[in-house]
Amino acid sequence: MALQRIPILNAFHAPDANGDTYWEPMGVTFGSNDRYNYLLLAFADQAAKEGVYVAFMVPLDYVGSPAIGGVWTTTATTGDVIWDMEYTAVDDAETLDPSSDQGSGTVTETAKGTARQANDFSMSLPASDFAPGDVVIGFFSRDGVNDTLAATAWIANLYFEYSDS
């Protein structure tokens, strides 16, 4: 079984309207070396659910083992962040304006103990929710209501992982 990953986050994806999720150049917070000033998606420390809307297509070679994963970081050295993904996979002749979510996933991640370290995460999703060519629309978020990370968390990469065999 070969696992594949496709990126599902880029600057075209819109953060929610509450203002606590926003694109930030890496040099704003991680400015000590200033070598790579790409955009990170910041999730401020708020007692609310905050996030970004995403859309991507399930690859045509999709067979199963779906997961949402990524890399995050923080300046905090302790605490847990909770990442959530609510989604609907839309096939041909289905609505792109669903009245509810088809599924969701969640994962709790603990800060590494050193500021600005990369933290990998992955949340498995039901294989039966996806089919090759589906358009997946959803909301990726930080559950600030229930997590214990007392700092901003930044997403550096977000991807859809799947098996092609």
Secondary structure, DSSP 8 states (H G I E B T S, - for coil): --EEEEE---TTS-B-TTSSEEEEEHHHHSTTT-S---EEEEE---SSEEEEEEEEE--TT--EEEEEEEEEEES-SS-EEEEEEEEEEE-TTS-SS-SS-SEEEEEEEE--SSTT--EEEEEE--GGG--TT-EEEEEEEEETTT----S-EEEEEEEEEEE--
